[in-house]
Amino acid sequence: MNKRILISIIALVVPLIFDVGMAQQKPISEKNSTIDQPRMEKVSMGILHLYGPGGPLGPMEECGNAFSERTGTSIKITTGIPHQWIEQAKQKGELIFEGAEYMLNDFMRTYPGIVDESSITGLFARSTSILVRKGNPKNIRALSDLAKDGIRVLTVTQEKMEEVYGHIPGIQYNLVTSVLTGAMAARTWKTTPDLDAWITYESWHYALKDQTERVQISDRERIFRITPIAVIRTSKNMESVKEFVNFLKSDEAHKIFQKWGWK
């Protein structure tokens, strides 16, 4: 073959081979293009299941979101009366929280062996207050005003405010509506506008800011109760639970609770 013809053939074939090679490599490069780039989404580290009443739900949710953002571990919270969620908690629960220490004691008496008693931790305290309607139309300024004629007071069995009622002679005649839990009371407050006042934890005002105003109770008359948590014995994510408990005890978590009415 003539050398010129051979050189011409090589000159034509080599670019063609190079183009084909590049064409073959391009899809592979595109397919793998994300491998060498940092992934922006957070890798899931699992889910922690928490159970408790509706009162501490606001700060617990906010703490859960902050913890999830930091660690990638999701926090799922189920609230309600214990008999509504106890079987689920036995199967996949990690942590119980309660509105007060006596509530956790009641839970442990009713459902013995569910939580690890050595893990019980008291978080932060909240105090009692009087919640009234926006604008305080009945001009309620103190506990004694709740015993006046025509004042209609909402009570919550589970909150056990008898110690506060003891400072109000005659209050029993104005306790017109009673419900079991704080969450039920919040719903009742929204749907029963003729209720004038509710002696409860100050934190409920922060959950019902559009429907309530606070009337402070004197130091002598108000009570403080701590929000406790306890680890469920059968938790399958013990390391993550301990990490979350440590977060709940932190200054950052305390500031979140303070936003919701805790001290």
VEXKEVEX-487950 format. One record per residue (C-alpha): residue number from 1; residue in one letter; chain; z, y negated, x. Coordinates in Angstrom, 2 decimals. Last residue first. Layout:
BEGIN
(rec NUM,"A","A",(Z,Y,X)),
...
% end
This chain:
BEGIN
(rec 263,"K","A",(84.18,-28.08,-38.25)),
(rec 262,"W","A",(81.65,-26.48,-40.59)),
(rec 261,"G","A",(79.60,-28.63,-42.96)),
(rec 260,"W","A",(76.02,-27.43,-42.47)),
(rec 259,"K","A",(75.23,-29.68,-39.50)),
(rec 258,"Q","A",(78.47,-28.44,-37.95)),
(rec 257,"F","A",(77.14,-24.88,-38.09)),
(rec 256,"I","A",(74.09,-25.92,-36.04)),
(rec 255,"K","A",(76.30,-27.69,-33.50)),
(rec 254,"H","A",(78.41,-24.54,-33.17)),
(rec 253,"A","A",(75.27,-22.49,-32.55)),
(rec 252,"E","A",(74.34,-24.68,-29.58)),
(rec 251,"D","A",(77.91,-24.63,-28.30)),
(rec 250,"S","A",(77.74,-20.84,-28.15)),
(rec 249,"K","A",(79.64,-18.26,-30.21)),
(rec 248,"L","A",(76.58,-17.40,-32.32)),
(rec 247,"F","A",(74.60,-16.92,-29.10)),
(rec 246,"N","A",(77.11,-14.38,-27.82)),
(rec 245,"V","A",(76.82,-12.52,-31.13)),
(rec 244,"F","A",(73.03,-12.54,-30.74)),
(rec 243,"E","A",(73.23,-11.00,-27.27)),
(rec 242,"K","A",(75.69,-8.39,-28.49)),
(rec 241,"V","A",(73.30,-7.51,-31.32)),
(rec 240,"S","A",(70.38,-7.25,-28.89)),
(rec 239,"E","A",(72.31,-4.77,-26.75)),
(rec 238,"M","A",(73.47,-2.78,-29.78)),
(rec 237,"N","A",(70.05,-2.31,-31.33)),
(rec 236,"K","A",(70.49,1.00,-33.18)),
(rec 235,"S","A",(73.49,-0.28,-35.14)),
(rec 234,"T","A",(75.59,2.56,-36.57)),
(rec 233,"R","A",(78.95,0.88,-36.00)),
(rec 232,"I","A",(78.01,-2.35,-37.78)),
(rec 231,"V","A",(79.05,-5.36,-35.69)),
(rec 230,"A","A",(81.48,-7.87,-37.19)),
(rec 229,"I","A",(81.27,-11.57,-38.06)),
(rec 228,"P","A",(83.92,-14.03,-39.24)),
(rec 227,"T","A",(83.70,-17.51,-40.85)),
(rec 226,"I","A",(87.09,-19.22,-40.47)),
(rec 225,"R","A",(88.99,-20.81,-43.33)),
(rec 224,"F","A",(90.60,-24.24,-43.54)),
(rec 223,"I","A",(92.73,-25.47,-46.44)),
(rec 222,"R","A",(93.08,-28.83,-48.17)),
(rec 221,"E","A",(96.21,-30.26,-49.73)),
(rec 220,"R","A",(98.19,-31.74,-46.85)),
(rec 219,"D","A",(95.06,-32.91,-45.05)),
(rec 218,"S","A",(94.05,-34.88,-48.14)),
(rec 217,"I","A",(91.02,-33.70,-50.10)),
(rec 216,"Q","A",(87.73,-35.52,-49.60)),
(rec 215,"V","A",(85.44,-36.17,-52.54)),
(rec 214,"R","A",(81.94,-35.01,-51.75)),
(rec 213,"E","A",(78.77,-35.83,-53.71)),
(rec 212,"T","A",(76.53,-33.30,-55.36)),
(rec 211,"Q","A",(73.11,-32.48,-56.85)),
(rec 210,"D","A",(70.60,-33.55,-54.18)),
(rec 209,"K","A",(72.93,-32.54,-51.36)),
(rec 208,"L","A",(73.35,-29.02,-52.71)),
(rec 207,"A","A",(73.28,-26.89,-49.52)),
(rec 206,"Y","A",(75.12,-29.58,-47.59)),
(rec 205,"H","A",(77.66,-29.94,-50.42)),
(rec 204,"W","A",(78.29,-26.20,-50.27)),
(rec 203,"S","A",(79.65,-26.66,-46.74)),
(rec 202,"E","A",(82.71,-28.51,-48.06)),
(rec 201,"Y","A",(84.06,-25.22,-49.31)),
(rec 200,"T","A",(84.99,-25.28,-52.97)),
(rec 199,"I","A",(86.76,-27.23,-55.70)),
(rec 198,"W","A",(83.98,-27.84,-58.23)),
(rec 197,"A","A",(83.71,-30.89,-60.45)),
(rec 196,"D","A",(82.09,-32.35,-63.56)),
(rec 195,"L","A",(80.36,-29.45,-65.29)),
(rec 194,"D","A",(78.25,-30.89,-68.13)),
(rec 193,"P","A",(75.08,-30.43,-66.06)),
(rec 192,"T","A",(75.06,-26.63,-66.36)),
(rec 191,"T","A",(71.87,-25.33,-64.66)),
(rec 190,"K","A",(72.33,-26.70,-61.15)),
(rec 189,"W","A",(76.09,-26.10,-61.05)),
(rec 188,"T","A",(75.55,-22.56,-62.34)),
(rec 187,"R","A",(73.13,-21.80,-59.51)),
(rec 186,"A","A",(75.60,-23.11,-56.93)),
(rec 185,"A","A",(78.41,-21.19,-58.65)),
(rec 184,"M","A",(76.45,-17.95,-58.39)),
(rec 183,"A","A",(75.98,-18.58,-54.66)),
(rec 182,"G","A",(79.70,-19.30,-54.34)),
(rec 181,"T","A",(80.55,-15.95,-55.87)),
(rec 180,"L","A",(82.27,-14.46,-58.95)),
(rec 179,"V","A",(81.88,-17.11,-61.63)),
(rec 178,"S","A",(84.40,-19.15,-63.62)),
(rec 177,"T","A",(83.71,-21.93,-66.12)),
(rec 176,"V","A",(86.20,-24.08,-68.03)),
(rec 175,"L","A",(88.99,-24.64,-65.54)),
(rec 174,"N","A",(90.28,-27.78,-67.29)),
(rec 173,"Y","A",(93.39,-26.34,-68.93)),
(rec 172,"Q","A",(94.41,-24.57,-65.71)),
(rec 171,"I","A",(94.54,-27.91,-63.87)),
(rec 170,"G","A",(97.82,-28.83,-65.61)),
(rec 169,"P","A",(99.74,-29.49,-62.40)),
(rec 168,"I","A",(97.31,-29.87,-59.48)),
(rec 167,"H","A",(98.70,-28.98,-56.02)),
(rec 166,"G","A",(98.83,-25.29,-56.89)),
(rec 165,"Y","A",(95.10,-25.41,-57.54)),
(rec 164,"V","A",(94.63,-25.67,-53.77)),
(rec 163,"E","A",(96.45,-22.42,-53.04)),
(rec 162,"E","A",(94.70,-20.81,-56.00)),
(rec 161,"M","A",(91.34,-21.44,-54.27)),
(rec 160,"K","A",(90.48,-17.75,-53.91)),
(rec 159,"E","A",(86.77,-18.21,-53.02)),
(rec 158,"Q","A",(85.80,-14.89,-54.64)),
(rec 157,"T","A",(86.86,-16.01,-58.11)),
(rec 156,"V","A",(84.79,-19.19,-58.04)),
(rec 155,"T","A",(85.80,-22.14,-60.23)),
(rec 154,"L","A",(83.92,-24.90,-62.08)),
(rec 153,"V","A",(85.93,-27.80,-63.51)),
(rec 152,"R","A",(85.36,-29.79,-66.72)),
(rec 151,"I","A",(87.22,-33.08,-66.91)),
(rec 150,"G","A",(87.80,-34.16,-70.54)),
(rec 149,"D","A",(91.49,-34.97,-70.23)),
(rec 148,"K","A",(92.71,-35.48,-66.68)),
(rec 147,"A","A",(93.71,-32.46,-64.58)),
(rec 146,"L","A",(90.87,-32.94,-62.08)),
(rec 145,"D","A",(92.06,-36.46,-61.33)),
(rec 144,"S","A",(95.10,-35.02,-59.54)),
(rec 143,"L","A",(92.83,-33.52,-56.90)),
(rec 142,"A","A",(91.70,-36.97,-55.82)),
(rec 141,"R","A",(89.00,-39.60,-56.37)),
(rec 140,"I","A",(87.12,-38.42,-59.47)),
(rec 139,"N","A",(85.35,-41.40,-61.02)),
(rec 138,"K","A",(83.85,-39.36,-63.87)),
(rec 137,"P","A",(80.32,-40.60,-63.03)),
(rec 136,"N","A",(80.61,-39.59,-59.34)),
(rec 135,"G","A",(77.21,-41.11,-58.44)),
(rec 134,"K","A",(75.78,-37.66,-57.91)),
(rec 133,"R","A",(77.98,-35.10,-59.65)),
(rec 132,"V","A",(81.22,-33.96,-58.05)),
(rec 131,"L","A",(82.17,-31.58,-55.24)),
(rec 130,"I","A",(85.84,-31.51,-54.27)),
(rec 129,"S","A",(86.55,-30.35,-50.73)),
(rec 128,"T","A",(87.81,-27.30,-48.88)),
(rec 127,"S","A",(87.50,-26.84,-45.15)),
(rec 126,"R","A",(85.18,-24.92,-42.85)),
(rec 125,"A","A",(86.11,-23.04,-39.69)),
(rec 124,"F","A",(83.90,-21.67,-36.91)),
(rec 123,"L","A",(83.18,-18.23,-35.46)),
(rec 122,"G","A",(85.84,-15.54,-35.73)),
(rec 121,"T","A",(84.73,-12.34,-34.03)),
(rec 120,"I","A",(85.33,-8.77,-35.16)),
(rec 119,"S","A",(83.90,-6.37,-32.55)),
(rec 118,"S","A",(87.08,-4.26,-32.21)),
(rec 117,"E","A",(86.86,-3.52,-35.93)),
(rec 116,"D","A",(83.51,-1.76,-35.50)),
(rec 115,"V","A",(82.07,-2.03,-38.97)),
(rec 114,"I","A",(81.27,0.62,-41.57)),
(rec 113,"G","A",(84.40,2.75,-41.14)),
(rec 112,"P","A",(86.07,1.75,-44.38)),
(rec 111,"Y","A",(83.95,0.30,-47.20)),
(rec 110,"T","A",(86.36,-1.15,-49.78)),
(rec 109,"R","A",(89.16,-1.86,-47.30)),
(rec 108,"M","A",(86.67,-3.14,-44.73)),
(rec 107,"F","A",(85.06,-5.48,-47.28)),
(rec 106,"D","A",(88.41,-6.88,-48.40)),
(rec 105,"N","A",(89.30,-7.60,-44.76)),
(rec 104,"L","A",(85.91,-9.30,-44.31)),
(rec 103,"M","A",(86.61,-11.43,-47.37)),
(rec 102,"Y","A",(90.10,-12.26,-46.08)),
(rec 101,"E","A",(88.50,-13.64,-42.91)),
(rec 100,"A","A",(86.29,-16.09,-44.76)),
(rec 99,"G","A",(82.65,-16.49,-45.79)),
(rec 98,"E","A",(81.58,-13.17,-44.33)),
(rec 97,"F","A",(79.12,-11.89,-41.74)),
(rec 96,"I","A",(78.09,-8.27,-41.20)),
(rec 95,"L","A",(75.85,-7.27,-38.29)),
(rec 94,"E","A",(73.40,-4.57,-37.25)),
(rec 93,"G","A",(72.17,-2.87,-40.41)),
(rec 92,"K","A",(69.57,-0.11,-40.60)),
(rec 91,"Q","A",(70.90,2.80,-42.61)),
(rec 90,"K","A",(74.45,1.71,-43.45)),
(rec 89,"A","A",(73.24,-1.81,-44.23)),
(rec 88,"Q","A",(70.71,-0.46,-46.72)),
(rec 87,"E","A",(73.44,1.48,-48.48)),
(rec 86,"I","A",(75.71,-1.61,-48.53)),
(rec 85,"W","A",(73.12,-4.01,-49.96)),
(rec 84,"Q","A",(73.93,-4.59,-53.64)),
(rec 83,"H","A",(77.46,-3.17,-53.37)),
(rec 82,"P","A",(78.19,-5.90,-50.85)),
(rec 81,"I","A",(77.51,-8.82,-53.26)),
(rec 80,"G","A",(74.53,-10.86,-52.12)),
(rec 79,"T","A",(72.72,-11.86,-48.99)),
(rec 78,"T","A",(70.15,-10.15,-46.77)),
(rec 77,"I","A",(69.28,-11.77,-43.45)),
(rec 76,"K","A",(66.42,-10.74,-41.16)),
(rec 75,"I","A",(66.62,-11.96,-37.56)),
(rec 74,"S","A",(63.58,-11.47,-35.33)),
(rec 73,"T","A",(63.95,-10.79,-31.61)),
(rec 72,"G","A",(61.42,-12.80,-29.55)),
(rec 71,"T","A",(64.22,-14.08,-27.31)),
(rec 70,"R","A",(64.24,-17.87,-27.51)),
(rec 69,"E","A",(62.37,-18.43,-30.74)),
(rec 68,"S","A",(64.29,-15.58,-32.36)),
(rec 67,"F","A",(67.64,-17.07,-31.33)),
(rec 66,"A","A",(66.72,-20.47,-32.75)),
(rec 65,"N","A",(65.48,-18.89,-35.98)),
(rec 64,"G","A",(68.61,-16.78,-36.33)),
(rec 63,"C","A",(70.83,-19.81,-35.73)),
(rec 62,"E","A",(68.99,-21.63,-38.52)),
(rec 61,"E","A",(69.31,-18.64,-40.83)),
(rec 60,"M","A",(73.02,-18.25,-40.07)),
(rec 59,"P","A",(73.54,-21.98,-40.59)),
(rec 58,"G","A",(72.04,-21.91,-44.09)),
(rec 57,"L","A",(73.30,-18.46,-45.17)),
(rec 56,"P","A",(77.01,-19.18,-44.61)),
(rec 55,"G","A",(77.76,-19.41,-48.36)),
(rec 54,"G","A",(75.26,-16.80,-49.58)),
(rec 53,"P","A",(77.34,-13.74,-48.79)),
(rec 52,"G","A",(76.69,-11.18,-46.02)),
(rec 51,"Y","A",(74.24,-8.84,-44.33)),
(rec 50,"L","A",(72.30,-9.09,-41.06)),
(rec 49,"H","A",(69.36,-6.94,-39.91)),
(rec 48,"L","A",(68.17,-7.42,-36.33)),
(rec 47,"I","A",(64.44,-6.97,-35.82)),
(rec 46,"G","A",(62.44,-5.93,-32.78)),
(rec 45,"M","A",(61.51,-7.49,-29.42)),
(rec 44,"S","A",(58.29,-9.05,-30.67)),
(rec 43,"V","A",(56.15,-10.57,-27.90)),
(rec 42,"K","A",(55.88,-14.33,-28.31)),
(rec 41,"E","A",(52.35,-15.71,-28.75)),
(rec 40,"M","A",(50.86,-17.71,-25.89)),
(rec 39,"R","A",(49.36,-14.82,-23.94)),
(rec 38,"P","A",(48.57,-15.88,-20.37)),
(rec 37,"Q","A",(44.90,-15.36,-19.37)),
(rec 36,"D","A",(43.76,-12.51,-17.12)),
(rec 35,"I","A",(43.41,-10.03,-19.98)),
(rec 34,"T","A",(41.87,-12.53,-22.39)),
(rec 33,"S","A",(38.40,-12.38,-20.80)),
(rec 32,"N","A",(38.24,-8.61,-20.99)),
(rec 31,"K","A",(35.67,-8.40,-23.76)),
(rec 30,"E","A",(33.84,-11.46,-22.45)),
(rec 29,"S","A",(33.56,-10.03,-18.93)),
(rec 28,"I","A",(32.43,-6.67,-20.26)),
(rec 27,"P","A",(29.83,-8.42,-22.47)),
(rec 26,"K","A",(28.58,-10.37,-19.44)),
(rec 25,"Q","A",(28.32,-7.47,-16.98)),
(rec 24,"Q","A",(25.29,-5.86,-18.57)),
(rec 23,"A","A",(23.39,-9.15,-18.73)),
(rec 22,"M","A",(24.31,-9.87,-15.11)),
(rec 21,"G","A",(23.02,-6.49,-14.04)),
(rec 20,"V","A",(19.81,-6.97,-16.02)),
(rec 19,"D","A",(19.26,-10.37,-14.41)),
(rec 18,"F","A",(19.85,-8.96,-10.90)),
(rec 17,"I","A",(17.45,-6.06,-11.55)),
(rec 16,"L","A",(14.80,-8.52,-12.79)),
(rec 15,"P","A",(15.40,-10.82,-9.83)),
(rec 14,"V","A",(14.84,-7.80,-7.50)),
(rec 13,"V","A",(11.72,-6.48,-9.32)),
(rec 12,"L","A",(9.39,-9.48,-8.96)),
(rec 11,"A","A",(10.00,-10.21,-5.27)),
(rec 10,"I","A",(9.92,-6.47,-4.54)),
(rec 9,"I","A",(6.50,-6.21,-6.22)),
(rec 8,"S","A",(5.20,-9.23,-4.27)),
(rec 7,"I","A",(6.46,-7.79,-0.99)),
(rec 6,"L","A",(4.68,-4.52,-1.73)),
(rec 5,"I","A",(1.40,-6.32,-2.64)),
(rec 4,"R","A",(1.54,-8.32,0.59)),
(rec 3,"K","A",(2.26,-5.20,2.63)),
(rec 2,"N","A",(-0.84,-3.43,1.19)),
(rec 1,"M","A",(0.00,0.00,0.00)),
% end
